[in-house]
Structures are given as C-alpha cells and as structure tokens.
Amino acid sequence: MLLEKSYQLSELSQKTINLRKYAENYQGFQSRQKQIEQAVTGTLLFVQSLRAFREREIANLDLNQKADSLLKFIANVEAKFQEDPEWIIDNENFNRNNFDSKVKDLQKALREQLSQAWWLYRIQKMPSTNNEILNVLDKVSAFKPTLQRIRNLDGQIREYNSIPQSSEDFDKVDRLIEELKQCWDGLNADEVPEAVLRFLRVAANEGATRGLLTPEVEDWLTKHRLIDSLRIRLT
C-alpha cells in the first residue's frame, strides 16, 4: 500500500513539474506565435497581389533569392520544432531579429516590384492625351463637359496607387481607362488639324485674324458645329 502511494505521489510530482514547466513556457510560445502570425499576415497581402498580377500575366518578378532564404529558415525552424517544441522559444535557437529581417526584406522586394509593375501597367494602357490640345479645346464651350470628364478620369487613374490585390481591383482601373479612351476618341482631338489648333489657340486668347480662318479651318468648325461659337468684332 505504501509503495503504491509512493508511486502515485511520484507521478503527481512529475505532473506538477510538467505543468509548472508548461506554464513557464506558455508565454514564450504565445510570443512566438504572435510574431509568426504577424509575419504571415503582412506577407499574405503581397502574395494575394502577386496572384492577381500573375492571373493577368503581367508580373515577372525575381524574388527567388530572398524567398529561398526565408523558406530555408522556416524549414529549419519547422524541423527543430518537430524534434523539440521548446527549441523555438530559445532566442539563441530562433533568432527573432534574423527572422524579422528576412520577412521584411521579402515584403520590401514584393512591394517595390509590384508597385513598379502596377505603374507600368497603367502607363501602357493609358491613352496618349495631349494637354496642350486639351487646354486649347477647353476654350470652346462645346468641348468643356468632355474635357472635364477626361481630366477627372485621368486624375482618378493616376491616384489609384494601391497595389491591386484581386482581379476586381484591376477591373476597376481598366473600366476607368476604357472610359477615358472613349471620351478621348469621342473628342476626336487626334484628328484636329494643326491649322485649326492654331486658330483656336489664337482665337481663345487675343482673337484670331480673318486670315487664319482658312477654308480648312472653317470646314472643321462647321463639321463640329463650332462655327456659331465664333464672334466677329472690329478693333
């Protein structure tokens, strides 16, 4: 009977020791878990963006070196943790600064390369607008609504600096760019002859002479229903 009680007391004592040890290590495990979760959460946003870019086949990012370095570090930690969970809470084993540095390096590379790819994507899809032409045509009231819409759309697109995280984000900007193209095409500014631009530029400022109102200019103004916008006066 006494021997049995001694065994039970020994087992109870060992359980007490294990529980105390677990309690002492619990905070360390929690700290590691929080650190790793933060790293995963911060990186996941960039991974989602990278997937969206690859769906559009517009991203060819070279991240192998930084990604491989982090993956090797994680693989080693995982193997050590499987052997002995307490290994991970020892700062000499799991170098927190080293881990954070590798994660930040990868995130920085992702951010920079995705931002560059996003900027190029928008620039390449944007229509070629001529601000000088817009400024000239802005003097003609008939063009004002379209010109204002063009400027508004252009501003929205250029301010859309957040890296897309899904195809839906790409679609939003694509729709704005397509609307901008339609507005610009509807304006037919690319087809405005130089003589017309010169006439409008002068007429909108100091006033054009009769000599600038050539048959070509008059035909263009008539075609675009702007001839009645002209006002003739003596100086």
N, C-alpha and C positions, 0 to 999 in steps of 0.2 A: 504493500500500500504506500509506504513511504517512498519507495523507488519510483512508483507511478506518478506520485505527486511531484517528485523532483523533476521528472521528465516534462510534466505539464508546465512547471514553473520555468524550466529552461526554454521551452517553446514560447511561452508568454514573454519571457525576457527578450528572446530573439525578435519576436514580433514588435515589441516595444522599440527595440533598437532600429528595426527596419522602418517603422512608422516615423520615428524621430528623424532618421536619415532622409526619408522621403519628404518630410515637412521642410527640412533644411534645404533640399534641392528644388522644391516646388517653385519657389520664386525665381530660381535660376532658369528652370525650364520655361516658365512663363515669359521671362525676359527674352530668351532666345526665340520663342515662338512669335512674340510681337515683332521682333526685329526682322525675322524672315517673312512674316506676313506683310509688313510694310514694303519690303523689297519687292515681293511678288506683286502687290497691288500697284506700286509705282511703275513697274515694268510692263504689267498687263495692258495698260493703256496704249503703250507704244507697240506692243505685239498686235493688238487689235487694229491699229492704224496700218501696220505693216501688212496684215492680211488684206485689208481693204485696197491698198496700193497694188498688191500682187494680183488681186482679182481683176484689176484694170490693166494689168501687165505693163505698169509704168514705173516700177521700182526695181532697180538692180543695185541693192545696197551691199557693200562689202563689210560685213561685220564678223567675219569668221574668227579673226584673231581675238577680239575682245569676248565674243560669245564662247569660244572654245576655252579660254582661260577661266571664265566663270563656271562653265559646265564641269571642267575638271575639278575645280574647287568643290563644287556641290557634290560630285560623285564621290570624292574622298570623304567628305563630311558624312554622307549617307552611309558609306561602308563602315566607318568608325562608329557611327551611331548604332548600327545594327549589332555590332560587336559589344558595345557598352554604352547605353544611353547617357550615362553620366559623363561620358567623354565630352559631350557638346557644351557642357556648362563651364568647363575649364577654359579660361581666357587664353591660356598658353596653347591649348589644342585648337579651339575655334577662335581664330583671330578676328575679332569683330571689325576692327579698322580695315583689315585686308578685305574682308567680305564686302563691307560698305563701299570701299574704293572700287572694287571690281564691278559692283552693281551700278554705281554712279557713272563709271566710265562707259559702260554699255548703254545706259539710259541717255547719256550725253551724245554718244555717237548716233543713236537712233533718232534723237530729237533733231540734231543738225542735218543729218542726211534726209530725213523725211521732210523737214522744212524746206530744204533746197529742192527736193523733188516736187513738192507741192507748189512752190513758187514757179518752177519751170513749167509745170502742167498748166497753170493759169495763164502764164505769159504766152505759151504756144497756142492756146485755144482762143485767146482774146482777138477780136477783130482789130485790124490796123486802123485806128482812128487818128485823124489829123486835127490837133487842137486849133491850128490856125484857121482851118476851114470852119470848124465849129464856131469860133469867135466871129468870123465874118458872117456866117449864116444866122448867127444869133441876133444880128441887127435887123433881120427880116422877121416880122411878127408871125408870118405863116409857119416858120420853122421852130418857133420858140417851144411849143409843147413837146415836140420830138427831141429837140436838143436838151431840154431839161430832163427828160426821161433817160437820154443817153448818159448824161453826167451822173444822174442818180444811180443808174445801174453800174456804171464804171466805178463809182465810189464804193458801192456795196461789195463788188467783187474784189477790189483791191484791199478792202478792210477785212476780208474773210481770211484772216491769218491762222486761225486754229487748224491744226493738222487734222484732216478727216479721220474718223475712227470707224466709218462704215461706208457702204455704197450709197446709203441715203445722203450722207454728207456730201459726197461727190455729186450726186444728182441735184442737190440744191444749187450748187455753184454752176453746174452745167446748164441748168434752166435759166439762170441769170445771164450767162454768157450767150446762150441761144437767143434770148430776148434782146440782148444788146445788138447782136448781129442783125436781127430782124429790123430793129429801129434804124440802124445804120444803113442797111440795104434800102429801106423804105425812104430814107432821106436822099438816096442817090448822090451823095456828096462826092463819091469817087468819080462820078461822071460829069461833074461841074467843070466846064472848060476854064482854062486859065483867064481868058478874056472876061468871062462872067465874074470870076472871083475878083479880078482887078477892079471891075466896075462896081461890084457890091462893096468892096473894101473902101474905095474912094467915096462912093455914094453914102455909105453909112457914117463917114467921118466929115470931111469938108464939103462933100457934094461933088458929083461927077459932072464933067462937061459933056456937051452933046456929042462930041467926037468919040467918047468912049462907048456910047450907045450904038454899037455896030449892029448890023443885021443879025449876026450870030448871037449877040447878047440879047437883042430884042426877041428873037425867036425862042431862046431859052426861057426868058422871063414869061413870055406868053404861054409856053408849054406848061410851065409850072405855076401858072395863074398868079404871077407876081407883078405883071405889068401894071396893074391898077394900084400897086403899092408905091409906084413912083410919083414924085411930086416935082413939078417944074416951077422954078422961080427965077426971077432976074436978080442979079447982084449989081 
